[in-house]
Amino acid sequence: MTADRVSATGAALELIATLVARHGPLMFHQSGGCCDGSAPMCLARGELQVGAQDVYLGEIGGQPFYIGAAQFEYWQHTHLIIDVVPGRGGMFSLEGPLGLRFITRSRLYTPEEEVALPPVRHGPVV
């Protein structure tokens, strides 16, 4: 058994497909920064330079998802579930003009999932 660190709801996957059709390959980053809090940002792939301080969690809708190392320290024992709701998200996030925003929901891993997690990878995934 392998456990995922991040997944997406059906609504989020539909929005990701729409955004890929409009903008091409995407990437997600959740920084926990001051302006957008812990909202995941959806960007054109390569628009944000991923560094050694970023943790690769996996893919949602075929697009890579990263989280800042400090944020990962708080959330490392939780499975992140990316969803979408009406409203405005981060000003640079691609879903904003559609009147939607990605949000992160979470749940604790079960003991079985926790031991099945893949190793943490820092920096860009090529």
Stockholm file with secondary structure:
# STOCKHOLM 1.0

chainA/1-126         MTADRVSATGAALELIATLVARHGPLMFHQSGGCCDGSAPMCLARGELQVGAQDVYLGEIGGQPFYIGAAQFEYWQHTHLIIDVVPGRGGMFSLEGPLGLRFITRSRLYTPEEEVALPPVRHGPVV
#=GR chainA/1-126 SS CCCCSEEECHHHHHHHHHHHHHHSSEEEEECCCTTTTTCCEEEETTSSCCCTTEEEEEEETTEEEEEEHHHHHHHTTEEEEEEEEESCCCTTSTTGGGTEEEEEEEEECCHHHHHTCCCCEESCCC
#=GC SS_cons         CCCCSEEECHHHHHHHHHHHHHHSSEEEEECCCTTTTTCCEEEETTSSCCCTTEEEEEEETTEEEEEEHHHHHHHTTEEEEEEEEESCCCTTSTTGGGTEEEEEEEEECCHHHHHTCCCCEESCCC
//
